[in-house]
Amino acid sequence: MTTIDLDDEFLELFFNITNAKCPKNFDLIDLKKQLLNIVDTLKELNANAKKPIQSKALSPIVEEENVPTGPAILIVDDLGVITYQLKVLLSEFDYDIDCSQEIYDAVNKFKKRNYEYVVMDLFIPTEREGFILLTELKKIAANAGKKTIVGVITASPRKEIEQQCKNRGADFFLEKNSDWQNSLFNIMSNYINDKKNEDEDDY
């Protein structure tokens, strides 16, 4: 597999990310680490996979002919590098992925499609917008009779944020620590396995 040197020029051209566009206390070095973390995650998951996983984390996104058959998931994060990481990780397991980088686009997509799961960053770009989006998604789902699982991910270490998210209806909360991609995959797998078991019990 040909890899790409993750220098500043690559990040700027491929993700339209520069130091000036990074959130406070988060620079291009952190973004490089985030992008490389997914490679280790995929290697670890590959050890227990039924078929080998070919990581596309360091290659440009290419349209594939295979149509995903897994559950529909909406990923919301204002940083393209994060939505790309999650799309690569979750699509490896046949999830049908849509991405959004701002709240109005996310709401419009959510209204038009029956997503089983939403994974959203809280700071898009501030927690105020994140709380608004979380509240709106849960309200839309309730009014439409949808049982959409909405999970919140954030790099903030503030403990009170988790309770605030759960008060607004978040089904799970995950802090972006060093192993957050693997933790997210495990959380999603548990929800999906529980759903499969429920469907089997209905027959």
N, C-alpha and C positions, 0 to 999 in steps of 0.2 A: 504494500500500500504506500503510495506517495504521500508524504506529509508536507505541510506548509509551515514555514517559519513564522511563529506567532510574534512578529515584531509590530511596532506601533503603526507602520504603514499598512500592514495587512489588516489590523483591527479597524483602522480608519476607513479603508477602502471596502472591506467586506461587510462590516457591521455599522459603518458610519458612526463609529465611536471614537471620541478623542478625550483627552484628559479634561478639557473644558466642559464636556458634556456629562462627565461622571458625577454621581452624587458625592456629597461631602464625605470625607474619610474613605473614599473608594476610588482607586486610580487604575491605570491600565495594567499594572502588575497584578492587581487583584483579579481583573477580568481574565488575564492569561491563565491564572491559577484555576479560576472557575471553569474555563473551557477545557483545560487539561484534566480536571477532576473527573469529567464524564468518561474519559478513556479508561481510567482505573475502575470506575464503577462498572462499565460494560465488561471489562475483563473478569471482574469478580462474579458478575451475574452469569457470564458465559460458562463458568466452571460447572454450574448446575443446570444449564439450559439443555433442552432436548436436541436442539440443532445449533451449530456454531453461529455466533453473532459477529458480523463484520462491522466494526465501528466506522461511522462516517463523521465522527466528531471533528476531524481536522480537514475534511474535504468540503468543497462547496456543495450546497444543496442541489440535488438533481431530481428532476421529476421521474418517478418510477411508474411502470405499467401496472404493478400489483395494486389492486384496490383493497384498502384496509377493511377487515371484517369485524374488528373489535369495537368496543364501546366508544361513543363520541366524547371527546374531551376538549374543553376550551382552556387554553393557557393564556393568562393575562399578566404581562410584565412590561414596563416601559423600556427595559434594556433588551435590545435585540439579541445580545449574546446569551441571555438567560432563556428567552423563548426558544432560541435555536437549540440550546442544550437539552431542554425538556422535550422538544419535538423529536430530536434524534433519539433520546433515551426511550421515550414511550412508544414511538413508532416502530422501534425494534421488536416490540411485542404486539404488533398489529393493532394498536389503538388508532382510532381515526382522529387526527389532531387538527384543530384550528387554533390560530394564534391572534392575539390582539395586544397592542401596545398603549392603548388609552381607553378611558372608561366608556366614552360614548360609542365607540366602535364595538367594544365588548358587549354593551347592552343591546345594541342592534343585532349582533350575531346571535346573542342568547335568545332574543325574541323570535328569530327566524328558524332556529333549529332546536331539536330536542336533545340537549346534551345530558348525558348521564353524570358527568363529572366536570367541575371547574377547579382549576388550580390557579390561584391569583396571588400576585405580590401585593402587599399592603401599601407600600409607598410608591404610588403611581401618579405623579411623582411625590406626593405627600400622603401621610396617613389619612388626612381628611377625605381625599378622593377615594382612597381605598375603603374606608368605612362606608362612604356613600354607595360605592359599587357593590359591596357585600350586601348591604341592606336592600338595594334595588334588585339584585339577582334573586335573593331569597323571597322577596315580595312577588316578583314575576313568576317564579316557580310555584309558589303557593297558590296564586290566582289561577294558574294554568293546571293545577293538580299534578305538577311534576315533583318527583322525589329526587331532585338533583343533589348530589353530594358536592358541597363547596368547601374547598380547603384553602387556607391562607398560609403563605410562606413569607418570611421577612428576615432581613439581616439585623433587625433591631433586637438588642438584648433586654429591652425593658419588659419586665415580667407582667406588668398590668395590661399590656397590649393583648396577650392571649385571652384573658378573661373578657376584655372588651369585644374581641372578635366573636367569642362564643356567645356573648350576650346578644349579638346581632345575627346569630344563626349559623356561624361557621361550624362545619362538621368535624374538622380537624385543624390543627395549628402546628406549623413546623418552622423552627428557627433555622436559618441557613448557616449551619455549622460546617465543619470540615467534611462531614459525611452525609450532607443533606440529600444529595441525589439518590443515594442508596436507600435512605430512610423513606423518601417519598415513594420510591418504587415499591417498597415493602408495604407501605400504607395502602397504596392503590391496589396492590395485589390482594390484600386482605379484603378490601371492599368488594372487589370483583369476584373473588372466590365465594364470599358470603352471598352475593347476588345469584351466582350460579346454583348454589345449594338451595336457595329459596325457590328458584325457577324449577328445579328438579322436584322439590317437595310438592309443587302445585300440580304435578302430573299424577 
